[in-house]
């Protein structure tokens, strides 16, 4: 995926729409708390990707509007709150320690 402002906006919109859908699902299923919904792991991974893409875009030298830079900062603040929910990189479950597994499964 090419590093462009338009692609970042598409990713940001995808994340926001998915978050809205996840919220609606939680309400429909009887008011499940967002932090207890199984999709929270996927959303954390998507947010991680959006933040990383934003950082690469800002550092690439492409002219990035200040609004987009501020948006990357807001997504980064959100990501800091859910960083522990992201999937560990390239580490299969059978190789995880019990502590890593419990962290991933939010136990």
C-alpha positions in Angstrom: 0.0 0.0 0.0 1.5 3.3 -1.1 2.1 5.9 1.6 -0.4 8.6 0.8 -2.6 10.8 2.8 -5.7 9.4 0.9 -4.8 5.9 2.0 -4.4 7.0 5.6 -7.8 8.6 5.5 -9.3 5.4 4.1 -7.7 3.4 6.9 -8.8 5.9 9.6 -12.4 5.7 8.2 -12.3 1.9 8.2 -11.2 1.9 11.8 -13.9 4.4 12.8 -16.7 2.5 11.0 -15.6 -0.8 12.5 -15.5 0.7 16.0 -19.1 2.0 15.5 -20.2 -1.4 14.3 -18.6 -3.1 17.2 -20.3 -0.7 19.6 -23.7 -1.4 18.0 -23.1 -5.2 18.3 -22.3 -4.8 22.0 -25.5 -2.8 22.5 -27.6 -5.3 20.5 -26.2 -8.2 22.5 -27.5 -6.9 25.8 -25.0 -4.2 26.6 -21.7 -6.1 26.6 -18.9 -3.8 27.8 -16.6 -3.0 24.9 -13.6 -4.2 26.9 -15.3 -7.6 27.2 -16.2 -8.0 23.5 -14.1 -10.6 21.7 -13.5 -8.2 18.8 -11.4 -5.9 21.0 -8.3 -7.8 20.0 -8.9 -7.3 16.2 -9.7 -3.6 16.8 -6.4 -3.2 18.7 -4.5 -4.8 15.9 -6.2 -2.5 13.3 -5.5 0.6 15.4 -1.8 -0.5 15.7 -1.7 -0.8 11.9 -3.3 2.7 11.4 -0.9 4.3 13.9 2.2 2.6 12.3 1.0 3.7 8.8 0.5 7.2 10.1 4.0 7.4 11.6 5.5 6.1 8.3 3.5 8.7 6.4 4.6 11.6 8.5 8.3 10.5 8.4 8.2 9.8 4.6 8.7 13.4 3.6 5.3 13.6 1.9 3.5 16.9 2.5 1.1 15.9 5.3 -1.5 18.5 6.5 -1.4 19.4 10.1 -4.9 18.0 10.6 -3.6 14.6 9.6 -0.6 14.8 11.9 -3.0 15.7 14.7 -5.2 12.7 13.8 -2.2 10.4 13.9 -1.5 11.8 17.4 -5.0 11.1 18.6 -4.9 7.5 17.2 -1.6 7.1 19.0 -3.2 8.1 22.3 -6.0 5.6 21.8 -3.5 2.9 20.9 -1.5 3.5 24.1 -4.7 2.5 26.1 -5.1 -0.8 24.2 -1.5 -1.7 23.4 -1.6 -4.7 25.7 -4.4 -6.2 23.6 -2.5 -6.4 20.3 -1.5 -9.7 18.9 2.2 -10.6 19.7 4.2 -10.5 16.5 5.0 -13.8 14.9 4.8 -15.8 18.1 2.6 -18.9 18.0 0.4 -19.7 21.0 2.3 -22.9 21.8 5.5 -20.9 22.2 4.1 -18.3 24.6 4.7 -18.3 28.3 1.7 -18.6 30.5 1.9 -14.9 31.4 2.0 -13.9 27.7 -1.0 -16.1 26.9 -3.0 -14.7 29.8 -2.1 -11.2 28.6 -3.2 -12.0 25.1 -6.4 -13.6 26.3 -7.1 -10.9 28.8 -7.4 -13.4 31.7 
